[in-house]
């Protein structure tokens, strides 16, 4: 029958602590019809795992997480992170460096907790899973420039990082406008394959009904939800089309922890290994 629930998690990379408040994690789950079953925000690893347990019913779900899940390199970047820059650099997409010295590795803790709960980490090298509780890593920026449905043919949208060409005093207004444009493009996924129906849930529908705020905290709240929905759609795309539409970055990494640290990324033909950007 195949996997019918696709989960997206925009994980807060830090675990918090006695003095540090845990940042919000955006979460979303959609079905094969693109209906948003649930979406919103969690706080901390335990709350995120509890939410996952509540939505991954039937023992079959594919979760895509925007956070490093497998980290085994002592220093520098993981191979998959270097490949993001090589494959998507033309579109101004790169990845942060993660290694064993990195202080913010909540993704590793989430993966370990999920594996203790019966989930399986899948590095994607064998193609899309067909069942079970499976978790993999993704990166929403690669989705936005790698899936032609969004129309970002030249470069990534400026809904997160301020380009040098945008003055600081204009940044919040420019960012909010770029976010509204992105949401409008996400709405077009209602007729895509696979679909995503933002209007099917009260929380995601507010993205369509309300303009993006300019205040930093309110904007980040919205951005986390957007990225979670993008992660969920990416999981559905991988399950539906596999390597015809996606590539596994870091597939040739040395396996030290039972599976390779990889990022599953939507890709245009010219972004794939052997394409024009290689």
Residue frames as qw, qx, qy, qz and C-alpha x, y, z in Angstrom:
[[0.000, 0.883, 0.470, 0.000, 0.00, 0.00, 0.00],
 [0.455, 0.453, -0.066, 0.763, 2.95, 2.32, 0.61],
 [0.264, -0.298, -0.432, 0.809, 3.50, 5.22, 2.97],
 [0.003, 0.714, 0.572, 0.404, 0.53, 7.55, 3.23],
 [0.313, -0.932, -0.153, 0.097, 1.67, 10.11, 5.81],
 [0.623, 0.400, -0.091, 0.665, 4.49, 12.57, 5.19],
 [0.477, -0.813, -0.226, 0.245, 5.90, 14.55, 8.08],
 [0.457, 0.630, -0.125, 0.615, 8.01, 17.68, 8.01],
 [0.605, -0.708, -0.208, 0.299, 10.06, 18.95, 10.95],
 [0.334, 0.755, -0.181, 0.535, 11.95, 22.23, 10.94],
 [0.767, -0.444, -0.370, 0.280, 13.93, 21.33, 14.03],
 [0.171, -0.943, 0.234, -0.165, 15.42, 23.91, 16.39],
 [0.721, 0.395, -0.510, 0.252, 19.07, 22.83, 16.34],
 [0.040, 0.437, -0.632, 0.639, 19.83, 23.78, 19.94],
 [0.497, -0.316, -0.807, 0.035, 18.65, 21.68, 22.87],
 [0.382, -0.798, -0.079, -0.460, 18.27, 24.59, 25.27],
 [0.567, 0.045, -0.612, 0.550, 19.42, 24.38, 28.87],
 [0.340, -0.572, -0.554, 0.500, 19.18, 26.01, 32.25],
 [0.101, -0.557, -0.038, 0.824, 19.82, 29.48, 30.80],
 [0.098, 0.180, -0.578, -0.790, 18.71, 29.04, 27.21],
 [0.651, 0.316, 0.384, -0.574, 15.12, 28.89, 26.07],
 [0.473, 0.090, 0.806, 0.345, 14.49, 26.20, 23.47],
 [0.244, 0.265, -0.319, -0.876, 13.51, 27.69, 20.12],
 [0.757, 0.274, 0.313, -0.504, 10.31, 26.59, 18.43],
 [0.243, -0.110, 0.877, 0.399, 10.25, 23.64, 16.06],
 [0.580, 0.270, -0.142, -0.756, 7.85, 23.80, 13.13],
 [0.315, -0.008, 0.949, 0.007, 5.93, 20.56, 12.48],
 [0.610, 0.314, -0.116, -0.718, 3.52, 19.41, 9.78],
 [0.377, -0.002, 0.921, 0.101, 1.99, 16.19, 8.49],
 [0.546, 0.361, -0.203, -0.728, 0.20, 15.71, 5.16],
 [0.758, 0.092, 0.640, -0.087, -1.41, 12.71, 3.49],
 [0.474, 0.058, 0.677, 0.560, -1.12, 11.41, -0.07],
 [0.227, 0.778, 0.540, 0.227, -3.89, 13.79, -1.19],
 [0.308, 0.401, -0.072, 0.860, -1.92, 16.75, 0.10],
 [0.471, -0.758, -0.283, -0.352, -4.33, 17.37, 2.96],
 [0.143, 0.470, -0.579, 0.650, -2.62, 18.95, 5.97],
 [0.639, -0.405, -0.653, -0.022, -3.63, 16.64, 8.80],
 [0.525, -0.794, -0.183, 0.246, -1.88, 18.65, 11.48],
 [0.552, 0.449, -0.112, 0.694, 0.66, 21.45, 11.70],
 [0.387, -0.907, -0.083, -0.144, 2.00, 23.88, 14.24],
 [0.223, 0.705, -0.528, 0.418, 4.91, 24.16, 16.64],
 [0.858, -0.397, -0.299, 0.126, 6.61, 22.16, 19.39],
 [0.078, -0.868, 0.400, -0.283, 9.29, 23.02, 21.91],
 [0.383, -0.544, 0.734, -0.136, 12.16, 20.66, 22.66],
 [0.247, 0.242, -0.905, -0.247, 13.02, 17.10, 21.65],
 [0.129, 0.175, 0.924, -0.315, 10.56, 15.35, 24.00],
 [0.434, 0.516, 0.341, -0.655, 7.59, 17.43, 22.89],
 [0.420, 0.497, -0.511, -0.561, 8.51, 16.91, 19.24],
 [0.140, 0.122, -0.980, -0.076, 8.74, 13.15, 19.73],
 [0.269, 0.331, 0.761, -0.490, 5.39, 13.12, 21.53],
 [0.484, 0.548, -0.015, -0.683, 3.81, 15.01, 18.62],
 [0.323, 0.382, -0.776, -0.385, 5.33, 12.54, 16.18],
 [0.064, 0.057, 0.980, -0.177, 3.92, 9.61, 18.12],
 [0.377, 0.453, 0.538, -0.603, 0.49, 11.15, 17.86],
 [0.521, 0.616, -0.133, -0.576, 0.51, 11.72, 14.08],
 [0.249, 0.411, -0.837, -0.263, 2.47, 8.67, 12.87],
 [0.730, -0.009, 0.500, -0.465, -0.51, 6.37, 13.18],
 [0.900, 0.370, -0.007, -0.229, -0.74, 3.01, 11.47],
 [0.773, -0.369, 0.413, 0.309, 2.95, 2.26, 11.83],
 [0.628, 0.315, 0.415, 0.578, 3.85, 3.82, 8.48],
 [0.056, 0.984, 0.109, -0.131, 5.14, 7.37, 7.96],
 [0.696, 0.271, 0.020, 0.664, 8.05, 9.17, 6.34],
 [0.266, -0.922, -0.126, 0.251, 9.51, 12.12, 8.28],
 [0.600, 0.488, -0.020, 0.633, 11.89, 14.61, 6.68],
 [0.488, -0.778, -0.187, 0.349, 13.85, 16.73, 9.15],
 [0.380, 0.810, -0.119, 0.431, 15.66, 19.99, 8.48],
 [0.438, -0.788, 0.415, -0.126, 18.58, 19.37, 10.84],
 [0.371, 0.492, -0.787, 0.006, 21.74, 17.25, 10.75],
 [0.897, -0.272, -0.007, -0.350, 20.70, 13.75, 11.82],
 [0.947, -0.097, 0.018, 0.305, 23.97, 11.82, 11.42],
 [0.109, 0.929, -0.323, 0.145, 27.23, 13.58, 12.33],
 [0.940, -0.246, 0.081, 0.222, 30.47, 11.60, 12.41],
 [0.605, 0.569, -0.099, 0.548, 33.09, 13.99, 10.99],
 [0.580, -0.407, -0.335, 0.621, 35.56, 15.36, 13.56],
 [0.113, -0.563, -0.005, 0.819, 35.81, 18.78, 11.88],
 [0.022, 0.138, -0.559, -0.817, 34.81, 20.75, 8.81],
 [0.641, 0.156, -0.039, -0.750, 31.71, 20.05, 6.76],
 [0.707, 0.097, 0.695, -0.091, 29.92, 16.81, 6.15],
 [0.275, 0.001, 0.724, 0.633, 30.19, 15.55, 2.56],
 [0.136, 0.667, 0.716, 0.157, 26.48, 16.21, 2.00],
 [0.096, -0.882, -0.189, 0.421, 26.91, 19.82, 3.11],
 [0.242, -0.455, 0.486, 0.706, 29.77, 20.36, 0.67],
 [0.233, 0.259, 0.813, 0.466, 27.64, 18.89, -2.08],
 [0.105, 0.825, 0.505, -0.231, 24.85, 21.38, -1.38],
 [0.071, -0.789, 0.178, 0.584, 27.24, 24.17, -2.35],
 [0.238, -0.228, 0.746, 0.579, 28.52, 22.33, -5.40],
 [0.174, 0.402, 0.855, 0.279, 25.08, 21.38, -6.75],
 [0.023, -0.834, -0.548, -0.056, 23.07, 24.44, -5.75],
 [0.409, -0.453, -0.050, 0.791, 25.64, 27.20, -5.37],
 [0.146, 0.232, 0.469, 0.839, 24.61, 28.78, -8.67],
 [0.318, -0.668, -0.526, -0.419, 21.22, 29.39, -7.03],
 [0.056, -0.587, 0.381, -0.712, 22.95, 30.97, -3.99],
 [0.861, -0.415, -0.046, -0.290, 22.24, 27.96, -1.78],
 [0.399, 0.421, -0.738, 0.345, 24.86, 26.60, 0.61],
 [0.773, -0.475, -0.410, -0.093, 24.80, 24.71, 3.91],
 [0.359, -0.809, 0.383, -0.265, 26.14, 25.39, 7.38],
 [0.461, 0.382, -0.782, 0.172, 29.01, 23.25, 8.61],
 [0.802, -0.458, 0.120, -0.365, 28.28, 20.49, 11.10],
 [0.588, 0.343, -0.699, 0.220, 30.82, 18.27, 12.88],
 [0.688, -0.366, -0.593, 0.204, 31.50, 16.59, 16.21],
 [0.322, -0.100, -0.330, 0.882, 32.61, 19.93, 17.66],
 [0.208, -0.429, -0.330, -0.815, 29.31, 21.61, 16.79],
 [0.115, -0.018, 0.675, -0.729, 27.39, 22.64, 19.94],
 [0.604, 0.214, 0.199, -0.741, 23.94, 22.49, 18.33],
 [0.233, 0.165, -0.905, -0.315, 23.16, 18.89, 17.42],
 [0.577, 0.057, 0.486, -0.654, 19.54, 18.42, 18.41],
 [0.748, 0.333, -0.349, -0.456, 18.98, 16.49, 15.18],
 [0.399, 0.285, -0.861, 0.136, 21.29, 13.73, 16.39],
 [0.208, -0.029, 0.755, -0.621, 19.38, 13.52, 19.67],
 [0.687, 0.237, 0.104, -0.679, 16.07, 13.38, 17.81],
 [0.675, 0.333, -0.606, -0.259, 17.28, 10.59, 15.53],
 [0.214, 0.206, -0.895, 0.333, 18.62, 8.58, 18.45],
 [0.395, 0.069, 0.581, -0.708, 15.37, 9.01, 20.36],
 [0.735, 0.300, -0.131, -0.594, 13.29, 8.03, 17.36],
 [0.546, 0.317, -0.772, -0.077, 15.41, 4.94, 16.74],
 [0.031, -0.081, 0.865, -0.495, 14.82, 3.85, 20.32],
 [0.519, 0.252, 0.410, -0.706, 11.09, 4.28, 19.62],
 [0.678, 0.279, 0.680, 0.015, 11.06, 2.04, 16.56],
 [0.465, 0.847, -0.048, -0.253, 11.86, 4.51, 13.79],
 [0.821, 0.031, 0.313, 0.476, 14.52, 3.73, 11.18],
 [0.002, -0.783, 0.244, 0.573, 16.96, 6.28, 9.85],
 [0.773, 0.412, 0.425, 0.225, 17.17, 5.98, 6.05],
 [0.293, -0.533, 0.279, 0.743, 20.02, 7.64, 4.16],
 [0.548, 0.669, 0.062, -0.499, 18.12, 7.33, 0.87],
 [0.000, -0.523, 0.745, 0.413, 20.78, 5.39, -1.00],
 [0.235, 0.119, 0.959, 0.100, 18.37, 2.51, -1.57],
 [0.172, -0.355, -0.567, -0.723, 15.59, 4.73, -2.91],
 [0.457, -0.375, 0.112, -0.799, 12.33, 5.75, -1.24],
 [0.171, -0.046, 0.918, -0.354, 11.02, 3.52, 1.57],
 [0.392, -0.220, -0.690, -0.567, 7.83, 1.56, 1.03],
 [0.657, -0.582, -0.405, -0.255, 6.65, 1.26, 4.62],
 [0.669, -0.276, -0.435, 0.536, 7.48, 1.52, 8.30],
 [0.223, -0.958, -0.104, 0.147, 8.42, 4.53, 10.38],
 [0.738, 0.219, 0.118, 0.627, 11.26, 6.19, 8.52],
 [0.139, -0.943, -0.041, 0.300, 13.19, 9.41, 9.15],
 [0.700, 0.289, 0.191, 0.624, 15.58, 11.17, 6.74],
 [0.257, -0.588, -0.058, 0.765, 17.29, 14.54, 6.46],
 [0.426, 0.680, 0.431, 0.413, 16.36, 17.30, 4.02],
 [0.290, -0.334, -0.041, 0.896, 17.09, 20.99, 3.44],
 [0.343, 0.743, 0.514, -0.256, 14.21, 23.27, 2.37],
 [0.078, 0.749, -0.286, -0.592, 16.42, 25.64, 0.36],
 [0.138, -0.202, 0.856, 0.455, 17.28, 22.80, -2.01],
 [0.295, 0.512, 0.804, -0.069, 13.56, 22.11, -2.38],
 [0.203, 0.823, 0.220, -0.483, 12.81, 25.70, -3.36],
 [0.184, 0.707, -0.462, -0.503, 15.45, 25.88, -6.09],
 [0.153, -0.220, 0.936, 0.229, 15.47, 22.18, -7.00],
 [0.307, 0.481, 0.819, -0.062, 11.72, 21.76, -7.61],
 [0.130, 0.184, 0.414, 0.882, 10.63, 23.71, -10.68],
 [0.187, -0.685, -0.690, -0.138, 7.12, 24.03, -9.24],
 [0.328, -0.730, -0.289, 0.526, 8.27, 27.00, -7.13],
 [0.432, 0.847, 0.193, 0.242, 9.68, 28.95, -10.06],
 [0.333, -0.870, 0.278, 0.235, 12.95, 29.98, -8.40],
 [0.879, 0.433, 0.065, 0.191, 14.94, 29.44, -11.57],
 [0.403, 0.753, -0.266, 0.446, 17.76, 31.91, -10.89],
 [0.210, 0.321, -0.662, 0.644, 18.30, 32.01, -7.12],
 [0.291, -0.397, -0.816, 0.303, 16.76, 31.19, -3.77],
 [0.187, -0.825, -0.342, -0.409, 14.05, 33.44, -2.36],
 [0.235, 0.375, -0.435, 0.784, 15.12, 36.07, 0.16],
 [0.619, -0.597, -0.272, -0.432, 12.74, 35.00, 2.91],
 [0.834, -0.452, -0.192, 0.251, 15.54, 34.14, 5.33],
 [0.635, -0.328, 0.065, 0.696, 19.02, 35.51, 4.81],
 [0.156, 0.916, 0.076, -0.362, 19.57, 39.15, 3.93],
 [0.751, 0.417, 0.174, 0.481, 21.37, 39.61, 0.59],
 [0.453, -0.296, -0.030, 0.840, 24.13, 42.22, 0.55],
 [0.095, 0.325, 0.422, 0.841, 22.15, 44.22, -1.99],
 [0.379, -0.721, -0.491, -0.309, 19.33, 44.82, 0.53],
 [0.045, 0.528, -0.382, 0.757, 19.94, 47.63, 3.02],
 [0.206, -0.119, -0.851, 0.468, 19.48, 46.71, 6.68],
 [0.250, 0.214, 0.366, -0.871, 16.73, 49.26, 7.21],
 [0.610, 0.204, -0.314, -0.698, 14.71, 47.77, 4.34],
 [0.167, 0.203, -0.964, -0.048, 15.30, 44.14, 5.20],
 [0.282, 0.196, 0.818, -0.461, 12.21, 43.34, 7.26],
 [0.563, 0.516, 0.135, -0.632, 9.83, 44.73, 4.64],
 [0.440, 0.485, -0.656, -0.376, 11.68, 42.98, 1.81],
 [0.001, -0.134, 0.980, -0.150, 11.71, 39.72, 3.75],
 [0.442, 0.319, 0.634, -0.548, 7.97, 39.86, 4.46],
 [0.584, 0.552, -0.157, -0.574, 7.21, 40.54, 0.80],
 [0.322, 0.403, -0.835, -0.193, 9.44, 37.63, -0.30],
 [0.195, 0.020, 0.922, -0.334, 7.70, 35.37, 2.21],
 [0.567, 0.435, 0.354, -0.603, 4.27, 36.29, 0.85],
 [0.530, 0.536, -0.489, -0.440, 5.49, 35.51, -2.67],
 [0.108, 0.252, -0.961, 0.048, 6.77, 32.12, -1.48],
 [0.389, 0.204, 0.753, -0.491, 3.44, 31.33, 0.17],
 [0.614, 0.518, -0.002, -0.596, 1.61, 32.21, -3.04],
 [0.447, 0.460, -0.724, -0.254, 3.85, 29.80, -4.92],
 [0.101, -0.086, 0.951, -0.278, 3.30, 27.10, -2.31],
 [0.566, 0.317, 0.422, -0.633, -0.45, 27.55, -2.83],
 [0.595, 0.477, -0.423, -0.490, 0.04, 26.48, -6.46],
 [0.039, 0.267, -0.962, 0.041, 1.12, 23.06, -5.18],
 [0.622, 0.161, 0.502, -0.579, -2.59, 22.29, -4.79],
 [0.828, 0.482, 0.010, -0.287, -2.47, 21.07, -8.40],
 [0.161, 0.666, -0.726, -0.061, 1.05, 19.59, -8.29],
 [0.966, -0.026, -0.238, -0.099, 2.14, 15.95, -8.18],
 [0.265, -0.494, -0.806, 0.188, 2.29, 15.40, -5.26],
 [0.120, -0.762, -0.264, -0.578, -0.15, 18.06, -4.06],
 [0.308, -0.192, -0.567, 0.739, -0.06, 20.26, -0.98],
 [0.178, -0.710, -0.511, -0.451, -3.30, 21.90, 0.14],
 [0.206, 0.138, -0.428, 0.869, -2.44, 24.81, 2.41],
 [0.427, -0.269, -0.039, -0.862, -6.12, 25.69, 2.76],
 [0.699, -0.202, -0.652, -0.216, -7.02, 22.27, 4.19],
 [0.583, -0.378, -0.559, 0.452, -6.01, 23.09, 7.80],
 [0.165, -0.951, -0.260, -0.026, -6.88, 26.14, 9.88],
 [0.514, -0.692, 0.188, 0.470, -3.27, 26.85, 10.88],
 [0.489, -0.038, 0.531, 0.691, -1.73, 26.53, 7.42],
 [0.212, 0.740, 0.548, 0.326, -4.65, 28.44, 5.91],
 [0.235, -0.914, -0.121, 0.307, -3.62, 31.48, 7.95],
 [0.492, -0.280, 0.415, 0.712, -0.48, 31.64, 5.83],
 [0.232, 0.423, 0.627, 0.611, -2.77, 32.44, 2.91],
 [0.149, -0.828, -0.516, -0.162, -5.15, 34.72, 4.78],
 [0.377, -0.894, -0.033, 0.242, -2.72, 36.88, 6.75],
 [0.480, 0.799, -0.280, 0.229, 0.23, 38.94, 5.43],
 [0.789, -0.020, -0.383, 0.479, 3.67, 38.03, 6.72],
 [0.386, -0.908, -0.111, 0.120, 4.62, 40.05, 9.82],
 [0.448, 0.743, -0.307, 0.391, 7.73, 42.19, 9.98],
 [0.474, -0.717, 0.422, -0.289, 8.50, 41.79, 13.69],
 [0.234, 0.497, -0.836, -0.006, 11.33, 39.28, 14.14],
 [0.306, -0.085, 0.882, -0.348, 9.70, 36.86, 16.61],
 [0.675, 0.403, 0.373, -0.492, 6.39, 36.73, 14.76],
 [0.570, 0.619, -0.427, -0.331, 8.13, 36.31, 11.44],
 [0.070, 0.395, -0.914, 0.064, 10.31, 33.43, 12.73],
 [0.538, 0.117, 0.700, -0.455, 7.15, 31.75, 14.04],
 [0.724, 0.551, 0.076, -0.407, 5.69, 31.81, 10.51],
 [0.374, 0.651, -0.639, -0.168, 8.96, 30.84, 8.82],
 [0.246, -0.272, 0.912, -0.184, 9.30, 27.69, 10.97],
 [0.668, 0.317, 0.562, -0.371, 5.85, 26.52, 9.89],
 [0.604, 0.687, -0.222, -0.336, 6.59, 27.22, 6.22],
 [0.175, 0.565, -0.805, -0.049, 9.79, 25.17, 6.38],
 [0.455, -0.051, 0.843, -0.282, 7.99, 22.29, 8.11],
 [0.717, 0.508, 0.302, -0.370, 5.41, 22.22, 5.31],
 [0.463, 0.711, -0.483, -0.217, 8.20, 22.30, 2.73],
 [0.134, -0.395, 0.904, -0.095, 9.88, 19.36, 4.47],
 [0.617, 0.195, 0.684, -0.336, 6.62, 17.38, 4.43],
 [0.685, 0.651, 0.003, -0.327, 6.09, 18.09, 0.74],
 [0.228, 0.662, -0.705, -0.112, 9.69, 17.07, 0.01],
 [0.391, -0.164, 0.887, -0.185, 9.07, 13.75, 1.75],
 [0.697, 0.451, 0.451, -0.328, 6.00, 13.22, -0.43],
 [0.501, 0.754, -0.324, -0.276, 7.98, 14.14, -3.55],
 [0.030, -0.512, 0.858, 0.008, 10.72, 11.64, -2.66],
 [0.521, 0.076, 0.813, -0.250, 8.16, 8.89, -2.01],
 [0.656, 0.607, 0.277, -0.353, 6.26, 9.67, -5.23],
 [0.619, 0.762, -0.176, -0.064, 9.11, 10.22, -7.71],
 [0.884, -0.287, 0.172, 0.326, 12.33, 9.00, -6.06],
 [0.508, -0.376, 0.338, 0.698, 15.58, 9.59, -7.96],
 [0.368, 0.574, 0.528, 0.506, 13.71, 10.91, -11.00],
 [0.059, -0.895, -0.187, -0.401, 13.13, 14.16, -9.10],
 [0.503, -0.833, 0.213, -0.083, 15.53, 13.98, -6.14],
 [0.657, 0.447, -0.530, 0.294, 19.17, 13.23, -5.44],
 [0.794, -0.570, -0.151, 0.146, 20.96, 11.91, -2.37],
 [0.213, 0.838, -0.365, 0.345, 23.72, 14.31, -1.36],
 [0.315, -0.602, 0.675, -0.288, 26.54, 12.58, 0.49],
 [0.960, 0.065, -0.033, -0.269, 25.67, 9.17, -0.93],
 [0.785, 0.372, -0.410, 0.278, 29.36, 8.32, -1.20],
 [0.287, -0.742, 0.428, -0.430, 30.14, 9.22, 2.41],
 [0.349, 0.198, -0.883, 0.243, 32.03, 6.70, 4.51],
 [0.698, -0.490, -0.315, -0.417, 29.53, 4.82, 6.67],
 [0.219, 0.335, -0.720, 0.567, 30.61, 4.90, 10.30],
 [0.350, -0.044, 0.586, -0.730, 27.31, 4.79, 12.22],
 [0.435, 0.270, 0.851, -0.116, 25.41, 2.18, 10.20],
 [0.420, 0.754, 0.482, 0.151, 24.16, 4.66, 7.60],
 [0.463, 0.216, 0.110, 0.853, 25.60, 7.61, 5.71],
 [0.013, -0.623, -0.309, 0.718, 25.01, 11.24, 6.70],
 [0.240, 0.289, 0.635, 0.675, 22.97, 12.41, 3.70],
 [0.281, 0.427, 0.228, -0.829, 20.55, 15.08, 2.57],
 [0.372, 0.416, 0.785, 0.268, 17.72, 14.08, 0.23],
 [0.023, 0.532, -0.008, -0.847, 17.23, 17.03, -2.10],
 [0.611, 0.682, 0.392, -0.091, 14.89, 17.77, -5.01],
 [0.344, -0.465, 0.452, 0.679, 16.95, 18.54, -8.10],
 [0.606, 0.700, -0.069, -0.371, 16.63, 19.82, -11.62],
 [0.943, 0.264, 0.027, 0.199, 18.58, 17.78, -14.21],
 [0.449, 0.707, -0.275, 0.472, 21.42, 20.32, -14.26],
 [0.383, -0.711, 0.410, -0.424, 21.77, 20.11, -10.47],
 [0.968, -0.187, 0.143, -0.087, 22.19, 16.36, -10.36],
 [0.540, -0.497, 0.580, 0.354, 25.50, 14.55, -10.35],
 [0.510, 0.151, 0.679, 0.506, 26.81, 14.64, -13.91],
 [0.244, 0.870, 0.427, 0.009, 24.73, 17.72, -14.71],
 [0.422, 0.760, 0.013, 0.494, 25.97, 21.06, -15.92],
 [0.309, -0.878, 0.220, -0.292, 26.96, 22.22, -12.41],
 [0.940, -0.283, 0.061, 0.181, 29.23, 19.22, -11.72]]
